[in-house]
């Protein structure tokens, strides 16, 4: 399973890198377009009802049209549960700009997360070893930092911060 997740991670990353036209801050005649660099970050899920999350991520912008872009979200994480088996997760999502503000841009992300529980002994046919989950993420990005929060149905409050190492 680990080999499959790593192969998916490498495959998706290579497609993103080959397809991207990374965006930078540009000034047009009447409209300022605020875009961002590649960012690396960490998200922490506060344990509510015994569940917590540690998630590392990378976000990569891609130009779609001359004045429009999206942001690819790719992450690998670990979910810990106090009374249940631990989970590993792999997530991919797409972020779209919602509103451009003076110093940054507000983005909305639609994320599909794949969870895997390797130590789960399946005694109940309604329980699955692996499952998918949809998430909605809101993030405020500048050219150096990104602050985010994520909504999930698994009773977790997830907050994140990301940083760009590009000068």
MOMOQUI-V886861 format. One record per helix or strand. SS is the DSSP state (@ for helix, = for strand). FROM is the first residue (numbers start at 1). LEN is the number of residues. If there is no record, write none. Layout:
SS:FROM:LEN / SS:FROM:LEN
This chain:
@:2:18 / =:26:2 / =:32:2 / =:39:10 / =:51:15 / =:68:14 / =:87:14 / =:105:12 / =:130:12 / =:145:7 / =:157:7
